[in-house]
Amino acid sequence: MNAIRHAGGLGRRAFLARTTGGLGALALADLLGRGRARAADAHGGSPVTFPNHRPRARAVISLFQHGGPSQMDLFDPKPALNRWSGKPYPGGDLEVHFDKQAGNVLGAPYEFRRHGRCGMELSELLPHTGAIADDILLVRSMTTGSVDHESALRIMHTGRFLAGLPTLGSWLLYGLGTENANLPAYVVLADPGGLPVDGERNWSSGFLPAVYQGTAFRGGPSPVFHLKTPAQIVGAARSNQLALLDRLNRAHAAAHPDDTELAARISNFETAARMQATVPEVLDLSGESEATRRMYGLDNPVTAEYGRRCLLARRLVERGVRFVQLFLNGQPWDTHDKNAERLKGLCAASDQPSAALVRDLKARGLLDSTVVLWTGEFGRLPISQGTDGRDHNRHAFSLWMAGGGFRAGHVHGATDEFGYRSVQDVVSVHDFHATLLHALGIDHRLLHHPHEGRDASLTDAEVTGAKVVPALLA
């Protein structure tokens, strides 16, 4: 054992740090999110085994829209905005983030149209979403607890405005585990243009073990860092390196049977080897029909990039991936200026692929078991910022969902006449989290993990009052 602990005169950690070529899996070990445990595992979580009631869904695809899409311009028609456009806001005090730039009421620049049998009203910028209106649940009465991007993002992803907490995907993986040992159970399809605001915190496992964090797939020939063997390393050398590393890890594990992180690392190495064959197959779209490729907009440079990621999301859940998230570079929906122009470009790029994902899942019989979620972190104000922008608003925003047991062709909740405040059937982010977990077979009050002397959870219902909203469910 002493020889293993001090191989070549180096401590074990130093040996691993200095060995080159064969340690790609080490970096990958911190990226892979394939949970094998339930909440009742060696990490000391809840004794409950999940799902603890009959689930309506088994997977989630989150199409996250960084920046705060303008609800009154896209999803929540307000005729009063146009009647009062250019005049002082008559509705009383507003919580204004950039108060020195606050202007008058800003009318909605685009018309709304009714869609589907349900008659759902959506902006003319969203014709493809309109075409699936009978398949989606539109929530117009969302609220959140912060008007700042970073803290609002953390509330939406982790239930709290503080950094360093587990995200929804990590909690879901912690509770339910994986369905495909050859792929990460929590995959992030990152924007090839760069990271979103708040970076990798958007898919962090926080205080949960590292195996529950999201695995970022990038664009290009190397979607996962260090997955491919370096060209200068021959096969035999690679095998010998990994075999030695495996012996070192297992010897250390035998001496420290309670080291669950090392056990997870060994498991991750094994999964990484299987991923070398599985990931390239998932990312290869050559077998998709031309009709499917056109449906996602891969033949159009405006929609091709986002369409490709939406199509990959379908392929991943088709193969048992539990949670898939699409993120955008920066925070493009943060329309502090040129609101109308920027909304037009963003919708042109994302509307068709987002709707195609729902249509494709439905055609393949996967929509009933998969939740598709389209949301940002908050909404916008009814007044102008400067001349043609909109400021942040935490008191009202809209999101839509499809599949997974949620109501279809339904509009839930309402805001006041200017779209500033949710006033009817209000849904907090905490309520939304509780309801989504419920659809996946998890009682949000029972999914927890010890942290800082207490049982921490996604919803923290005793503090937030989080509750399931039955009206959102079919």
Secondary structure, DSSP 4 states (H G I P E B T S, - for coil): -HHHHTGGGS-HHHHHHH--STTHHHHHHTT-------SSSTT---S--S--S--S-SEEEEEE-TT---HHHHT---HHHHHHTTS---S-----SSGGGEEEE---SS-EEEETTTTEEEETT-HHHHHTGGGEEEEEEEE-S-SSHHHHHHHHHHSSSSSS---HHHHHHHHH--S-TTS-SEEEE--TT-PBTTGGGGG--TTS-GGGSPEEEPSSS-SSTT-SPPTTS-HHHHHHHHHHHHHHHHHHHHH-TT-HHHHHHHHHHHHHHHHHHHHHHHH--TTS-HHHHHHTTTTSTTTHHHHHHHHHHHHHHHTT-SEEEE--SB-TT--SS-HHHHHHHHHHHHHHHHHHHHHHHHHTT-GGGEEEEEE-S-EE-SEEETTTB--EESS-EEEEEESTTB-SSEEE-EE-TTSSSEEES-EEHHHHHHHHHHHTT--TTT--EEETTEEE-SS-HHHH-----GGGB-
